[in-house]
Structure formats: structure tokens, C-alpha cells
Amino acid sequence: MTDPMPFTRYAVYATPPPGPLAEFGAAWLGWDPVRGTAVPHPDLPDLPAPITDLTEAPRRYGLHATMKPPFALAPGTSEAALRDAFAAFCTATAPVTLDGLAVVPLGRFLALRPEGDETAVNALAAACVRAFEPFRAPLTGTEIARRRAGGLTPDQEARLMRWGYPHVMAGFRFHITLTGKRPKSDLPALRATLARHLAPLVPRPCPVDALSLMGEDRQGRFHLIHRHTLSA
């Protein structure tokens, strides 16, 4: 995006490069964070529900894997400073490579998950969390209560209070969300349909060689601020 926009939160994501996977993801979810526009859904047969229902929860984020979860800017920081820190981090950080990505169920939703060893991508995510922590505003009481409402383990509670999110560091799992929560009976057929469409679009091996700085608008939709190559 090129026009300045006041963002309420920021995040660092791994997003697909321009090409078939990004195009399918934007159409599947109905939101293109690069252009900042809604996208018509594809006409796919044999789905258990309308695509608008299947993708309502992940739509506003766009196709992505979260590396630094969304955060409001801390007092005394700025978007300009965050942009500079993001560029410096990416320039000093090496890319990682996954064997591939496969459509799998995570609880009651579907996501693309890595095949093979995840050590390097987990370390990259942990480095992102640490690097941009100085820019994260402390959680409000409302935000803490919302996170606790679903129930947290002691380790998740500790990560929530230390890093602002329970599913980071030891609790992190690299995943690209494809659907919202569905009845478990829906998942096998939906998984087969998505796997059939995504298999030819996901490279093998699958590089994570760039990161995307994202901003959330006042309607809760995320926009690409800058995608930067990892070049150490």
C-alpha cells in the first residue's frame, strides 16, 4: 500500500510472494492485504458451507503465518521507527526453508502446516517476538481477560504476561490459517478440496525468505506496509 493510514495495531507475518499461492489465498479468504481490497471468492464445488462462512474468521488477516502477533504501539515509539527496525531486522536475518506445507486440521479449523523439521522457522519466529517487543504496548485489562477467557495453562499464562500472547516461543506452531472453526464432520471433505487446489501452488521446498510488516485498520482488516527480504 502507498497511502498513509492510521493503524490501530501492527504485526509481523510470513506471507506468500506475489504469484499463484498469494492470488488463491486472497480469493479464498476474500481479502487482499497487498492491495487493501476485498476479492471475489472462487466458485469451488463440494464445499460443506458457503466460502464466506468458512473464511469469516481469518478473512481480515489475509493469508499469513503470524511471526510477531498483533500489538499496539508502545508510548514513545512510532510507525516510522518500527519500519526502520523491521528493515534492519530483515537485513540481518537469514532465510529458512521448509520441506513443504500441507493442509491439516488444528482443532476445528484447517491450516497449512510445515512438513519436516520446524526448528529453524520456530527460531525465526522467536527472534521476531523478541526483536519487536520494545514496540509493543502493554496489554490492557480487557485484552488480558479476553485471552484468559478460553482457559490458559500456567505456561500460556506466563507467556501472555511476558510477551503479550500465549502462543509464542515454546507455544508457537507455524501455521497459515485457511478456515474458521467448523464442525469436525466438515473437515475431511473440506481438507481434501483445499489440498487438491493448494498442492500445485505450494513450492517444495518452501522458502521463508521474506517477512511482512502489517498494519490493522480501524475496521480490523490487515494491510501490507512492507514486505522485506531476509538477506543475512
RODRENGU-160417 format. One record per residue: residue in three letters; x, y, z of N, C-alpha, C in turn. Coordinates in pm, whole numbers, padded with zeros to 5 digits, always signed. Layout:
N
ALAXYZXYZXYZ/...
***
This chain:
232
MET+00085-00119+00000+00000+00000+00000+00088+00123+00000/THR+00036+00232-00052+00116+00353-00065+00061+00470+00016/ASP-00069+00475+00036-00128+00588+00106-00116+00570+00256/PRO-00076+00673+00330-00069+00662+00475-00207+00631+00534/MET-00207+00552+00638-00334+00514+00702-00307+00497+00851/PRO-00392+00550+00936-00371+00529+01080-00405+00386+01118/PHE-00307+00314+01168-00328+00175+01207-00344+00166+01358/THR-00429+00073+01400-00452+00053+01543-00355-00048+01603/ARG-00310-00144+01521-00213-00244+01566-00120-00278+01448/TYR-00010-00341+01484+00088-00386+01386+00120-00533+01413/ALA+00179-00599+01313+00217-00738+01328+00326-00769+01226/VAL+00399-00876+01250+00493-00928+01152+00446-01066+01110/TYR+00424-01082+00980+00374-01207+00924+00473-01263+00822/ALA+00461-01391+00799+00519-01453+00680+00405-01467+00580/THR+00419-01403+00464+00314-01404+00363+00372-01458+00233/PRO+00290-01515+00148+00342-01567+00021+00384-01453-00071/PRO+00484-01478-00154+00524-01376-00251+00416-01359-00358/PRO+00421-01250-00434+00325-01236-00544+00330-01359-00634/GLY+00213-01409-00669+00209-01528-00753+00084-01609-00727/PRO+00079-01732-00777-00043-01812-00770-00092-01841-00628/LEU-00001-01871-00535-00046-01900-00399-00107-01776-00335/ALA-00044-01662-00349-00099-01538-00293-00234-01505-00357/GLU-00245-01526-00487-00370-01496-00556-00482-01589-00511/PHE-00451-01718-00497-00554-01811-00449-00594-01776-00306/GLY-00495-01745-00221-00526-01712-00082-00613-01590-00069/ALA-00584-01487-00150-00666-01366-00145-00809-01395-00188/ALA-00826-01476-00294-00960-01509-00340-01031-01602-00242/TRP-00960-01701-00190-01022-01795-00095-01073-01720+00028/LEU-00989-01632+00084-01028-01560+00205-01117-01439+00174/GLY-01106-01387+00051-01187-01271+00015-01126-01138+00053/TRP-00996-01137+00084-00928-01013+00123-00784-01016+00075/ASP-00743-00910+00005-00606-00897-00042-00539-00787+00039/PRO-00450-00823+00133-00387-00720+00216-00284-00637+00141/VAL-00238-00684+00026-00141-00606-00051-00210-00487-00116/ARG-00323-00511-00180-00399-00403-00244-00496-00336-00148/GLY-00523-00401-00034-00617-00345+00062-00759-00345+00011/THR-00798-00453-00059-00932-00460-00118-00993-00598-00096/ALA-01126-00601-00096-01197-00729-00097-01180-00793-00234/VAL-01182-00927-00236-01161-01003-00358-01276-01102-00373/PRO-01333-01116-00493-01440-01215-00511-01390-01356-00482/HIS-01474-01434-00417-01438-01573-00388-01442-01657-00515/PRO-01361-01763-00523-01371-01854-00636-01497-01941-00624/ASP-01539-01995-00734-01654-02085-00736-01603-02228-00725/LEU-01598-02279-00602-01547-02414-00578-01662-02507-00543/PRO-01671-02622-00609-01777-02717-00577-01744-02798-00452/ASP-01845-02867-00402-01829-02968-00296-01782-02910-00163/LEU-01818-02786-00134-01784-02729-00004-01899-02753+00094/PRO-01871-02774+00222-01977-02803+00319-02058-02680+00361/ALA-02012-02561+00323-02081-02436+00358-02031-02329+00261/PRO-02101-02215+00251-02052-02106+00166-01912-02061+00207/ILE-01831-02023+00108-01695-01979+00140-01697-01861+00237/THR-01794-01773+00223-01800-01657+00313-01809-01702+00459/ASP-01881-01811+00484-01892-01863+00621-01764-01935+00663/LEU-01707-02012+00573-01587-02089+00605-01470-01999+00640/THR-01464-01882+00577-01345-01796+00589-01369-01668+00668/GLU-01482-01656+00732-01514-01530+00800-01409-01493+00904/ALA-01366-01590+00986-01272-01559+01094-01134-01515+01043/PRO-01073-01587+00948-00938-01546+00905-00935-01438+00799/ARG-01051-01398+00747-01052-01309+00630-00975-01180+00653/ARG-00997-01115+00765-00942-00981+00784-00790-00980+00797/TYR-00731-01097+00822-00585-01103+00836-00514-01125+00703/GLY-00584-01182+00604-00519-01223+00482-00442-01353+00504/LEU-00392-01409+00394-00319-01536+00402-00182-01511+00464/HIS-00157-01575+00578-00034-01543+00650-00004-01648+00756/ALA+00120-01647+00801+00160-01712+00926+00209-01603+01021/THR+00158-01602+01142+00197-01499+01239+00336-01528+01293/MET+00423-01427+01289+00556-01438+01347+00568-01351+01473/LYS+00522-01227+01467+00505-01142+01585+00358-01106+01591/PRO+00285-01154+01692+00141-01131+01697+00106-00983+01703/PRO-00016-00949+01662-00057-00808+01657-00040-00736+01791/PHE+00004-00612+01783+00030-00533+01903+00004-00386+01873/ALA-00041-00314+01975-00048-00168+01967+00090-00111+01995/LEU+00119+00007+01938+00249+00068+01959+00264+00119+02101/ALA+00380+00094+02158+00410+00142+02293+00427+00294+02292/PRO+00394+00359+02402+00419+00503+02412+00566+00534+02385/GLY+00591+00642+02311+00727+00681+02282+00785+00617+02157/THR+00710+00525+02095+00754+00466+01969+00669+00523+01855/SER+00703+00485+01733+00630+00535+01618+00633+00433+01507/GLU+00541+00450+01411+00543+00360+01296+00673+00375+01218/ALA+00723+00495+01206+00848+00517+01133+00963+00440+01197/ALA+00970+00446+01330+01076+00372+01399+01058+00222+01383/LEU+00934+00177+01387+00906+00034+01367+00948-00009+01227/ARG+00918+00072+01128+00959+00040+00990+01111+00026+00981/ASP+01182+00118+01043+01328+00114+01039+01381-00012+01109/ALA+01324-00045+01224+01367-00164+01297+01334-00291+01219/PHE+01220-00291+01153+01182-00407+01072+01281-00426+00957/ALA+01315-00321+00888+01411-00331+00777+01546-00380+00827/ALA+01591-00327+00940+01720-00367+00995+01718-00514+01036/PHE+01608-00558+01097+01597-00698+01138+01604-00790+01017/CYS+01528-00759+00914+01524-00846+00796+01660-00850+00726/THR+01727-00737+00721+01858-00732+00657+01960-00818+00731/ALA+01944-00828+00864+02040-00902+00946+01999-01046+00973/THR+01889-01093+00913+01834-01224+00944+01837-01314+00821/ALA+01875-01438+00840+01885-01533+00730+01750-01597+00701/PRO+01723-01631+00576+01600-01705+00544+01607-01847+00595/VAL+01491-01910+00602+01483-02052+00638+01402-02123+00530/THR+01414-02254+00529+01345-02332+00427+01271-02448+00492/LEU+01144-02462+00455+01062-02574+00499+01057-02678+00389/ASP+01042-02805+00429+01030-02911+00327+00908-02890+00239/GLY+00801-02843+00299+00677-02818+00228+00571-02774+00325/LEU+00449-02758+00277+00335-02724+00360+00219-02816+00322/ALA+00145-02860+00422+00032-02950+00398-00091-02899+00471/VAL-00207-02922+00413-00334-02884+00477-00364-02986+00587/VAL-00377-02937+00710-00404-03026+00824-00506-02960+00915/PRO-00579-03041+00994-00668-02982+01094-00590-02939+01218/LEU-00623-02823+01270-00574-02777+01400-00697-02755+01486/GLY-00729-02852+01569-00855-02845+01641-00969-02853+01542/ARG-01049-02746+01536-01166-02744+01448-01149-02655+01325/PHE-01026-02612+01296-01005-02536+01173-00893-02599+01092/LEU-00881-02556+00967-00777-02609+00879-00669-02504+00856/ALA-00547-02553+00840-00434-02463+00818-00328-02535+00737/LEU-00241-02457+00674-00120-02511+00615-00014-02519+00724/ARG+00042-02640+00742+00144-02662+00844+00270-02717+00778/PRO+00386-02691+00837+00511-02739+00777+00521-02891+00778/GLU+00587-02941+00676+00631-03080+00672+00779-03083+00708/GLY+00819-03181+00786+00960-03193+00823+00998-03110+00944/ASP+01126-03082+00955+01183-03015+01071+01139-02869+01078/GLU+01092-02827+01195+01044-02690+01214+01138-02606+01300/THR+01254-02660+01334+01344-02592+01428+01381-02452+01380/ALA+01417-02439+01252+01465-02309+01203+01353-02206+01198/VAL+01235-02245+01154+01125-02148+01146+01077-02110+01285/ASN+01082-02203+01381+01048-02169+01519+01146-02068+01576/ALA+01273-02086+01545+01375-01991+01593+01355-01854+01530/LEU+01316-01851+01402+01289-01723+01336+01172-01652+01402/ALA+01067-01726+01433+00951-01665+01499+00989-01611+01637/ALA+01068-01687+01712+01110-01641+01845+01194-01514+01834/ALA+01280-01508+01733+01361-01387+01713+01273-01267+01680/CYS+01168-01289+01602+01074-01179+01571+01005-01129+01697/VAL+00960-01221+01780+00891-01182+01902+00982-01096+01990/ARG+01106-01140+02006+01200-01065+02090+01235-00930+02028/ALA+01262-00928+01897+01313-00807+01833+01216-00691+01840/PHE+01086-00720+01828+00988-00612+01820+00913-00591+01951/GLU+00957-00660+02056+00894-00643+02186+00903-00499+02236/PRO+01011-00425+02212+01016-00286+02260+00908-00197+02201/PHE+00848-00239+02089+00744-00159+02025+00603-00195+02074/ARG+00591-00299+02154+00458-00348+02195+00409-00275+02320/ALA+00292-00215+02310+00230-00155+02429+00184-00264+02524/PRO+00188-00238+02655+00136-00338+02750-00010-00370+02721/LEU-00048-00493+02748-00187-00532+02731-00276-00457+02829/THR-00396-00428+02783-00495-00370+02874-00560-00482+02956/GLY-00629-00443+03061-00701-00541+03140-00804-00617+03059/THR-00870-00546+02968-00970-00611+02881-00905-00715+02792/GLU-00789-00682+02736-00718-00777+02649-00673-00900+02726/ILE-00623-00881+02847-00580-00994+02929-00700-01083+02962/ALA-00811-01023+02999-00930-01101+03032-00980-01180+02912/ARG-00974-01120+02793-01019-01188+02672-00932-01310+02644/ARG-00802-01297+02661-00713-01410+02638-00734-01520+02742/ARG-00764-01481+02864-00782-01580+02970-00917-01651+02961/ALA-01010-01591+02888-01147-01645+02887-01154-01787+02832/GLY-01066-01819+02738-01067-01953+02681-00997-02057+02766/GLY-00934-02013+02874-00859-02104+02959-00714-02115+02914/LEU-00622-02089+03005-00480-02095+02975-00408-02189+03072/THR-00309-02260+03022-00222-02337+03109-00129-02240+03182/PRO-00062-02286+03288+00034-02197+03355+00141-02144+03261/ASP+00191-02226+03170+00292-02179+03075+00234-02075+02980/GLN+00112-02096+02934+00049-01998+02847+00025-01866+02920/GLU-00016-01875+03045-00035-01754+03124+00096-01677+03138/ALA+00204-01749+03161+00334-01684+03176+00376-01615+03045/ARG+00351-01681+02932+00386-01619+02804+00296-01501+02774/LEU+00170-01509+02810+00080-01396+02792+00132-01273+02865/MET+00173-01292+02989+00217-01177+03067+00356-01128+03025/ARG+00440-01219+02973+00575-01177+02933+00578-01119+02792/TRP+00505-01183+02699+00516-01147+02558+00387-01092+02498/GLY+00279-01089+02575+00154-01034+02525+00067-01131+02448/TYR+00109-01259+02441+00035-01358+02364+00077-01496+02414/PRO-00018-01588+02433+00019-01718+02491+00085-01814+02394/HIS+00064-01795+02264+00108-01896+02166+00234-01849+02093/VAL+00336-01817+02170+00467-01780+02116+00572-01864+02187/MET+00695-01850+02141+00809-01924+02199+00777-02073+02203/ALA+00779-02136+02320+00754-02281+02328+00612-02317+02286/GLY+00522-02219+02285+00384-02245+02245+00355-02215+02099/PHE+00459-02187+02020+00441-02147+01881+00429-02268+01790/ARG+00337-02259+01694+00328-02356+01583+00307-02277+01455/PHE+00402-02285+01365+00389-02216+01238+00267-02271+01165/HIS+00175-02182+01127+00057-02227+01052-00003-02110+00974/ILE-00059-02142+00861-00130-02046+00776-00277-02083+00780/THR-00357-02004+00850-00497-02037+00872-00577-02027+00742/LEU-00658-02129+00717-00740-02135+00596-00889-02122+00623/THR-00934-02163+00741-01077-02158+00773-01096-02114+00917/GLY-01219-02077+00948-01259-02061+01087-01295-02197+01146/LYS-01342-02197+01268-01382-02322+01333-01504-02381+01263/ARG-01497-02511+01241-01604-02583+01172-01639-02708+01251/PRO-01759-02763+01230-01788-02895+01287-01684-02996+01238/LYS-01637-03082+01325-01532-03175+01284-01575-03264+01169/SER-01705-03285+01155-01755-03367+01044-01731-03301+00909/ASP-01714-03166+00908-01689-03094+00783-01545-03106+00735/LEU-01453-03135+00827-01312-03116+00797-01254-03211+00693/PRO-01288-03341+00693-01223-03429+00594-01249-03388+00450/ALA-01375-03361+00413-01405-03323+00275-01347-03186+00242/LEU-01356-03093+00337-01301-02960+00315-01150-02966+00300/ARG-01086-03049+00381-00940-03067+00371-00902-03122+00234/ALA-00977-03220+00186-00946-03279+00056-00959-03176-00056/THR-01063-03094-00049-01083-02991-00153-00969-02890-00151/LEU-00935-02840-00034-00829-02740-00025-00694-02799-00064/ALA-00667-02922-00021-00540-02985-00056-00527-03000-00207/ARG-00635-03034-00273-00631-03051-00418-00597-02920-00488/HIS-00651-02809-00440-00625-02680-00503-00489-02622-00464/LEU-00445-02650-00341-00323-02587-00292-00196-02665-00328/ALA-00208-02796-00344-00088-02878-00368-00002-02825-00483/PRO-00060-02787-00598+00025-02738-00706+00076-02595-00685/LEU+00027-02525-00585+00063-02385-00563+00173-02367-00458/VAL+00189-02466-00370+00287-02456-00261+00420-02514-00309/PRO+00527-02436-00308+00655-02488-00356+00713-02593-00260/ARG+00790-02685-00317+00863-02784-00239+01007-02788-00290/PRO+01105-02752-00208+01090-02699-00072+01025-02561-00072/CYS+00987-02518+00048+00911-02393+00062+00995-02292+00141/PRO+01051-02191+00076+01134-02094+00147+01051-01994+00226/VAL+01100-01959+00343+01051-01841+00416+01165-01741+00407/ASP+01164-01663+00301+01278-01577+00269+01243-01429+00271/ALA+01127-01397+00328+01086-01258+00346+00985-01252+00458/LEU+00973-01136+00519+00872-01111+00621+00792-00988+00581/SER+00671-00979+00634+00581-00869+00600+00541-00793+00726/LEU+00564-00662+00725+00514-00575+00831+00373-00536+00793/MET+00280-00559+00884+00138-00539+00858+00079-00436+00952/GLY-00026-00369+00907-00100-00275+00991-00248-00306+00988/GLU-00312-00294+01102-00457-00320+01114-00533-00188+01108/ASP-00629-00180+01016-00707-00057+01005-00818-00055+01110/ARG-00897+00052+01110-00998+00069+01215-01118-00023+01197/GLN-01124-00090+01083-01228-00192+01062-01177-00333+01095/GLY-01052-00342+01143-00998-00470+01183-00933-00549+01071/ARG-00910-00487+00955-00850-00556+00842-00702-00521+00833/PHE-00621-00622+00800-00477-00602+00794-00432-00568+00652/HIS-00335-00474+00645-00279-00427+00519-00128-00446+00521/LEU-00073-00476+00406+00072-00483+00394+00133-00344+00397/ILE+00226-00322+00487+00304-00199+00491+00431-00217+00407/HIS+00503-00325+00434+00623-00353+00356+00660-00500+00370/ARG+00695-00560+00257+00748-00698+00256+00897-00689+00228/HIS+00977-00743+00320+01123-00724+00314+01191-00860+00306/THR+01286-00871+00216+01362-00995+00200+01453-01018+00321/LEU+01463-01143+00363+01560-01182+00465+01692-01205+00392/SER+01796-01131+00431+01913-01127+00343+02047-01144+00413/ALA+02049-01191+00537+02178-01211+00604+02255-01324+00540/
***
